[in-house]
């Protein structure tokens, strides 16, 4: 996560030396995490030092002070030795600095960047106080990334025979997730019918972690989650399962405590809490590991082995954005699912790119116990039309993808519930044969995708990615079948009779007609 462009806004002319250490809470929602500004002002007015927060450490490479208005030029290390240039701008009030953060969180992982649906980032003001007039000592040099050898395979855990189904907190709530919210979501999963439809995992994403480990090195929770074991017991009492989040790096994407050098210890803690699912996000691991496949495999295998030996069966979800051919080794490290893309956003262009363009030729590595994951569902978050959400659901089910809802299911519109809980469409995703579907025909914006099913039938989705309504045809020759076949519309829940040779449907813009051909 990033605290990207900061603003310091001033009230009076202030020309004093700003050299010193300035500290304060990183944000109102960060549960004790601190922001540190270590500043050195040169006699000529230039600046150096660093800004250290829960999400990153930025190096100050220049700046200027004009009256009370301060501008700092900073650099932030990125992936693959890239450097991001940022500007911090704004105001001094005596020994106080007021900083305006555009958002407590920015993008995370992969090429896609997440933003709250149809809403700009909310500015957040934090206040720093000068605690010292001493010039900052240089930051220690970052150690060279470690290279690790290819590990031995981790034995399969026997879980996820069909793609996992559940809910995840990130898409809708980000850092607002709490014990109270998770309990309410669990209640809503049961009351709404989501549990009956197959959604059983209630997954807490980032920002549950405490600022520090305890004296024994155990991971702790922050004040939003006072008792994770009790929360787990509550979720289990509803017939549901609880998931959690961490990183192989020293920090998570939101700057909280990661599992680096504590993999086995954390796995045992998760087991003791009654955790059923772990999402393991690469995040800051690139700061301590080199960018080679063997090293990444080893880093993920450490936690895979830790989970296997934890005494509890825990679904293992790899989140490293599809890099370094993860499909070739995800199962080897004990993974039950692995991300194939960067983060999804609640927009048509994001969803269709991740779903249509980045999933081809991946079907060979998917199957019972090990699935490709094009990221969580955005259905119901308001950034797409109902037709687009039906396309989202249909494509994910054809792909045999994990189905992790990301909306507020405590307050679901009927049309959203109808999409998420369409049992005939879900049955395609959860089919026991465990085959991932693929594109079998494409004509411009018109595409046909098909998935073989255990009873010998085929699930077929006719997609229209264009701006206008279109006629789309599925040909038997593209499906590898012949003769007269029975057609059932899975969205209209209607039998369409028998057809020979092909099936044609009128499909709305950005929409889908999904059928079962038997």
C-alpha positions in Angstrom: 0.0 0.0 0.0 1.1 3.5 -0.6 0.8 6.9 1.1 1.4 8.5 -2.3 1.3 12.3 -2.4 1.4 14.0 1.0 0.3 17.6 1.7 1.7 19.8 4.5 -0.5 23.0 4.5 0.6 26.1 6.5 -0.8 28.9 8.4 2.0 31.4 9.0 5.4 32.5 7.7 7.9 30.1 9.3 11.5 30.2 8.3 13.1 28.3 11.2 15.3 25.2 10.6 13.1 22.1 10.3 15.9 19.7 11.0 14.8 17.0 13.3 12.6 14.0 13.9 8.8 14.4 13.5 6.4 11.6 14.5 2.7 10.8 14.7 0.1 8.2 13.9 0.2 7.0 10.3 -3.6 7.3 10.1 -6.6 7.0 12.3 -7.2 3.4 11.2 -3.6 2.1 11.6 -3.9 0.9 15.2 -0.7 2.4 16.6 1.5 2.4 13.5 3.7 5.4 13.3 4.8 7.7 10.6 8.3 9.2 11.0 9.7 12.2 9.1 13.5 12.4 9.6 14.5 15.7 8.1 17.8 17.6 7.6 17.7 21.1 6.3 20.9 22.4 4.6 22.0 26.0 5.2 21.1 26.9 1.6 17.6 25.5 2.2 17.8 22.1 0.6 16.5 19.0 2.3 17.5 15.4 2.8 16.4 12.5 5.0 13.6 10.0 4.8 9.9 9.4 5.5 9.2 6.1 7.1 5.6 4.8 7.3 3.9 1.4 7.6 3.7 1.0 3.8 7.1 2.2 2.6 10.2 4.2 3.4 10.8 7.1 1.0 14.1 8.9 0.6 14.1 12.7 0.6 16.3 13.9 -2.3 15.5 17.6 -2.3 12.9 20.2 -1.5 12.3 23.8 -0.6 10.7 26.0 2.1 8.9 29.1 1.0 7.5 30.9 4.1 5.6 28.1 5.8 5.0 26.1 2.6 7.2 23.0 2.4 7.9 20.9 -0.7 9.9 17.7 -0.4 11.1 15.7 -3.4 11.2 12.0 -2.5 12.0 8.7 -4.2 10.4 5.3 -3.4 11.9 2.0 -4.5 9.6 -0.2 -6.5 9.7 -3.6 -8.1 12.6 -4.6 -10.3 14.7 -1.7 -9.2 12.3 0.9 -10.5 12.1 4.2 -8.6 8.9 6.1 -8.1 9.3 9.9 -7.8 6.8 11.6 -5.4 6.3 15.1 -4.0 5.2 16.0 -0.4 3.8 19.5 -0.2 2.5 21.9 2.4 2.7 23.6 6.1 4.4 24.1 9.4 2.7 25.3 12.5 5.4 25.8 15.1 6.6 22.3 16.1 3.6 20.7 14.3 3.3 19.5 10.8 -0.1 18.8 9.3 0.0 16.2 6.5 -2.8 15.4 4.2 -2.6 11.9 2.8 -4.7 11.4 -0.4 -5.8 8.0 0.9 -4.6 5.7 3.7 -4.2 3.0 1.0 -3.3 2.9 -2.7 -2.9 0.1 -5.2 -1.5 -3.3 -4.2 0.1 -6.1 -6.1 0.4 -6.5 -9.9 -0.4 -4.1 -12.7 -4.0 -3.3 -11.7 -4.6 -0.6 -9.0 -7.6 -0.7 -6.7 -9.7 2.3 -5.9 -13.0 2.4 -4.0 -15.7 1.9 -6.6 -16.9 5.1 -8.2 -15.3 7.2 -5.5 -12.0 9.1 -5.4 -9.6 8.4 -2.6 -10.6 10.2 0.6 -8.0 12.7 1.9 -6.8 11.9 5.5 -5.1 14.5 7.7 -2.5 13.4 10.2 -0.4 15.5 12.5 3.3 15.1 13.3 5.1 16.6 16.3 8.8 17.4 16.4 10.3 15.1 19.0 14.0 16.0 18.3 16.1 18.7 16.7 18.9 16.2 15.8 19.8 15.6 12.2 18.8 12.1 11.1 21.3 9.3 10.9 21.4 7.7 7.5 19.1 4.7 7.0 21.0 1.4 6.9 21.6 0.1 3.5 19.0 -2.4 2.4 20.6 -5.9 2.3 21.0 -7.5 -1.1 18.0 -9.7 -2.0 18.5 -13.3 -1.0 18.6 -16.1 -3.5 17.1 -19.4 -2.5 17.3 -22.9 -4.2 14.4 -24.8 -5.6 12.8 -26.7 -2.7 11.4 -30.2 -2.5 7.7 -30.5 -3.3 5.2 -30.0 -0.5 2.7 -32.8 -0.2 -0.9 -32.0 -1.2 -3.3 -31.2 1.7 -6.3 -32.8 0.1 -8.4 -29.6 0.2 -10.3 -27.6 -2.5 -11.5 -30.5 -4.6 -13.8 -27.9 -6.2 -12.9 -24.1 -6.4 -13.3 -22.5 -3.0 -16.4 -20.3 -2.5 -16.8 -17.6 0.1 -16.3 -13.9 0.8 -13.3 -11.6 1.2 -13.2 -8.2 2.9 -10.8 -6.3 0.6 -12.8 -5.2 -2.4 -15.4 -3.4 -0.5 -14.0 -2.6 2.9 -10.2 -2.5 2.7 -8.9 -1.4 6.1 -12.3 -1.0 7.7 -12.7 -4.7 8.3 -13.2 -5.6 12.0 -14.3 -8.4 14.3 -17.8 -6.9 14.5 -18.1 -6.7 10.7 -16.9 -10.3 10.2 -19.5 -11.6 12.6 -22.2 -9.6 10.8 -21.0 -11.0 7.5 -21.1 -14.5 8.8 -24.7 -13.9 10.0 -25.6 -12.5 6.6 -24.0 -15.4 4.8 -26.5 -17.7 6.5 -29.5 -15.4 6.4 -29.2 -14.4 2.8 -28.8 -17.9 1.4 -25.2 -17.5 0.5 -24.1 -20.4 2.7 -26.8 -22.7 1.2 -25.5 -21.7 -2.3 -22.0 -22.9 -1.4 -20.2 -19.8 -0.1 -18.5 -21.0 3.1 -15.2 -19.1 3.6 -15.3 -15.8 5.4 -11.9 -14.3 4.6 -10.2 -11.4 6.5 -7.8 -9.7 4.1 -5.1 -7.2 5.2 -5.1 -4.9 8.2 -5.9 -7.4 11.0 -2.3 -7.6 12.2 -0.8 -5.9 15.3 2.0 -3.4 14.9 4.5 -5.7 16.6 5.0 -9.4 17.5 5.0 -10.4 21.2 8.1 -11.3 23.2 8.0 -14.8 21.9 7.8 -13.7 18.3 4.1 -14.6 17.9 2.0 -12.7 15.5 -0.6 -10.5 17.2 -3.8 -8.8 16.2 -4.7 -5.2 16.4 -7.5 -3.6 18.3 -10.0 -4.3 15.5 -9.7 -8.0 16.3 -9.4 -8.5 20.1 -9.7 -12.3 20.0 -9.2 -14.1 16.8 -9.8 -17.5 18.3 -13.2 -16.4 19.6 -14.0 -14.9 16.2 -13.1 -18.2 14.6 -15.4 -20.1 17.0 -18.3 -17.8 16.1 -17.8 -18.2 12.4 -17.6 -22.0 12.8 -20.8 -22.0 14.9 -22.5 -20.7 11.8 -21.3 -23.7 9.7 -18.7 -21.5 8.0 -14.9 -21.3 7.8 -12.6 -18.4 8.6 -9.8 -17.2 6.4 -6.8 -14.8 7.1 -4.1 -13.0 5.2 -0.3 -12.6 5.4 2.8 -12.2 3.2 6.2 -14.0 2.8 7.8 -10.5 3.2 8.5 -8.6 6.4 5.5 -6.4 5.8 2.1 -7.0 4.2 0.9 -4.8 1.3 -0.7 -2.4 3.9 2.5 -2.2 5.9 1.5 -4.6 8.7 3.5 -7.5 10.1 4.3 -10.2 7.5 5.5 -13.8 8.0 9.1 -13.4 6.9 11.3 -15.7 9.1 8.2 -16.7 11.1 6.5 -18.9 8.6 6.3 -22.1 10.7 5.4 -20.1 13.8 2.6 -18.2 12.1 1.2 -21.4 10.6 0.9 -22.9 14.1 -0.7 -19.7 15.4 -3.3 -19.8 12.6 -4.0 -23.4 13.4 -4.4 -22.6 17.1 -6.8 -19.9 16.2 -8.9 -22.3 14.0 -8.1 -20.6 10.7 -9.2 -22.5 7.6 -7.8 -20.5 4.7 -4.7 -18.4 4.2 -4.1 -15.8 1.4 -0.4 -15.2 1.1 0.4 -12.0 -0.7 4.0 -11.3 -2.1 4.0 -7.6 -1.2 7.3 -6.7 0.5 9.0 -10.0 -0.2 10.7 -8.4 -3.2 12.7 -6.3 -0.7 14.3 -9.4 0.8 14.2 -12.0 -2.0 15.6 -11.8 -5.5 13.3 -12.0 -8.5 13.9 -15.6 -9.6 11.5 -18.5 -9.9 13.5 -20.7 -7.6 13.5 -18.1 -4.8 9.8 -17.3 -5.1 9.0 -21.1 -5.1 11.1 -21.5 -2.0 9.5 -18.6 -0.2 6.0 -19.9 -0.8 7.1 -23.5 0.0 8.2 -22.4 3.5 4.6 -21.4 4.4 3.2 -24.4 2.5 5.3 -26.7 4.6 4.4 -24.8 7.7 0.7 -25.1 7.0 1.0 -28.8 6.2 2.8 -29.4 9.6 0.5 -27.1 11.6 -1.9 -29.8 12.7 -4.8 -28.2 10.9 -5.9 -28.4 7.3 -5.8 -24.9 5.8 -6.5 -23.9 2.2 -3.4 -22.2 0.8 -4.0 -19.3 -1.6 -0.9 -17.9 -3.4 -1.1 -14.2 -4.4 1.9 -13.2 -6.4 0.0 -11.8 -9.4 0.7 -14.6 -11.9 4.4 -13.9 -12.1 7.2 -16.3 -12.9 4.9 -19.0 -14.4 3.1 -19.8 -11.1 0.9 -22.4 -12.8 4.0 -24.5 -13.3 4.9 -24.6 -9.6 1.9 -23.5 -7.5 0.8 -27.1 -6.7 4.5 -27.9 -5.9 4.5 -25.5 -2.9 1.2 -26.9 -1.5 -1.0 -24.2 -3.2 -4.7 -24.9 -3.6 -5.1 -21.8 -5.8 -2.9 -19.1 -7.3 -3.5 -15.7 -8.7 -3.0 -15.3 -12.4 -3.3 -11.5 -12.6 -2.8 -8.3 -10.7 -5.7 -6.9 -8.7 -9.2 -6.6 -10.1 -11.2 -3.3 -10.0 -14.9 -2.8 -10.1 -14.8 -1.7 -13.7 -15.7 -3.4 -17.0 -12.3 -2.7 -18.5 -10.5 -4.3 -15.6 -12.8 -7.3 -15.3 -12.9 -8.1 -19.0 -9.1 -7.8 -19.3 -8.3 -10.1 -16.4 -11.0 -12.6 -17.4 -10.9 -12.7 -21.2 -7.3 -11.7 -22.0 -5.2 -13.1 -19.2 -6.7 -16.6 -18.7 -5.9 -18.3 -22.1 -3.8 -21.5 -22.1 -4.0 -21.8 -18.3 -6.5 -24.7 -18.3 -3.8 -27.4 -18.4 -2.6 -26.7 -14.8 -6.0 -26.4 -13.1 -7.9 -29.2 -11.5 -9.3 -30.6 -8.2 -7.1 -29.3 -5.4 -5.3 -26.7 -7.5 -7.0 -23.8 -9.3 -6.2 -20.7 -11.3 -7.5 -17.6 -9.6 -8.2 -14.4 -11.7 -9.0 -12.6 -8.4 -12.1 -12.0 -6.3 -15.6 -11.1 -7.5 -16.7 -7.4 -7.7 -20.4 -8.3 -8.2 -22.6 -5.8 -6.3 -20.1 -3.1 -5.7 -21.7 -0.7 -8.1 -19.1 -0.1 -10.8 -20.6 -2.3 -13.5 -24.1 -3.0 -14.9 -26.1 -6.1 -14.1 -25.3 -7.5 -17.6 -21.6 -6.9 -16.9 -21.9 -8.6 -13.6 -23.5 -11.6 -15.2 -20.6 -11.8 -17.6 -18.2 -11.6 -14.7 -20.0 -14.5 -12.9 -20.4 -16.6 -16.0 -16.8 -16.2 -17.1 -15.4 -17.0 -13.6 -17.6 -20.2 -13.5 -16.5 -21.3 -17.0 -12.9 -20.8 -15.8 -13.5 -23.0 -12.7 -12.3 -20.0 -10.7 -12.6 -19.6 -6.9 -15.8 -17.6 -6.2 -15.0 -15.1 -3.5 -17.7 -12.4 -3.2 -16.4 -9.0 -2.4 -19.5 -7.0 -1.7 -21.5 -6.0 1.4 -23.7 -9.0 1.7 -25.4 -7.5 4.7 -27.2 -5.2 2.3 -27.6 -7.0 -1.0 -30.0 -5.9 -3.7 -32.2 -8.8 -5.1 -30.6 -8.6 -8.5 -27.1 -8.9 -7.0 -28.3 -11.9 -4.9 -29.8 -13.5 -8.0 -26.4 -13.3 -9.8 -24.3 -14.5 -6.9 -26.6 -17.3 -5.9 -27.7 -18.7 -9.3 -27.4 -22.4 -8.5 -27.3 -23.5 -12.2 -24.4 -21.2 -12.9 -22.6 -22.1 -9.7 -23.0 -25.8 -10.6 -20.8 -25.2 -13.6 -18.0 -23.8 -11.5 -18.3 -26.5 -8.9 -18.6 -29.4 -11.4 -16.9 -32.5 -10.0 -14.9 -33.1 -13.2 -12.8 -30.1 -12.3 -12.0 -29.0 -15.9 -11.3 -25.3 -16.5 -13.1 -24.0 -19.6 -11.6 -22.1 -22.5 -12.4 -19.9 -25.5 -13.4 -22.1 -28.4 -14.4 -19.3 -30.9 -13.9 -15.6 -31.4 -15.2 -13.2 -34.0 -14.3 -9.7 -33.1 -16.1 -8.8 -29.9 -18.1 -12.0 -30.0 -16.7 -14.9 -28.1 -17.7 -18.5 -27.2 -16.2 -20.2 -24.2 -17.0 -23.8 -23.2 -16.4 -26.1 -20.2 -16.8 -29.9 -20.2 -18.9 -31.3 -17.4 -18.9 -34.5 -15.5 -22.2 -35.8 -17.0 -20.9 -35.4 -20.5 -22.6 -32.1 -21.2 -21.0 -28.8 -21.9 -21.5 -25.4 -20.3 -21.2 -22.8 -23.0 -21.1 -19.0 -22.6 -21.8 -16.7 -25.6 -20.2 -13.4 -24.8 -20.6 -10.0 -26.4 -17.8 -7.6 -25.5 -19.0 -5.0 -28.0 -20.9 -1.8 -27.5 -24.1 -3.0 -29.4 -26.4 -6.0 -29.1 -25.1 -8.8 -31.3 -26.0 -12.3 -32.5 -23.5 -14.9 -31.3 -23.3 -18.5 -32.5 -21.9 -21.6 -30.8 -21.0 -24.3 -33.4 -21.0 -27.9 -32.5 -17.8 -28.4 -34.4 -16.1 -25.9 -32.1 -17.4 -27.9 -29.1 -16.3 -31.3 -30.4 -19.9 -32.6 -30.4 -22.5 -33.6 -33.0 -26.1 -34.6 -33.4 -29.2 -33.1 -31.8 -28.6 -31.6 -28.3 -30.8 -30.3 -25.5 -30.3 -26.7 -24.6 -31.0 -25.1 -21.3 -30.6 -21.4 -20.5 -28.8 -21.1 -17.1 -29.7 -17.5 -16.5 -33.4 -17.7 -17.5 -33.7 -21.2 -16.0 -35.5 -22.2 -19.2 -35.3 -25.2 -21.5 -34.8 -24.1 -25.1 -35.5 -27.4 -26.9 -33.2 -29.4 -29.1 -30.8 -28.0 -31.6 -28.5 -29.6 -34.2 -25.2 -28.2 -35.5 -25.2 -24.9 -33.7 -27.0 -22.6 -31.3 -27.5 -18.8 -31.8 -28.5 -16.2 -29.3 -29.0 -12.5 -29.2 -26.6 -11.1 -26.6 -26.8 -7.6 -25.1 -23.7 -5.3 -25.0 -21.2 -6.5 -22.5 -23.6 -9.4 -21.8 -23.8 -13.1 -21.9 -26.1 -16.0 -22.7 -25.0 -19.1 -20.8 -26.4 -22.5 -21.7 -25.9 -26.2 -20.9 -25.7 -28.3 -24.0 -26.5 -32.0 -23.5 
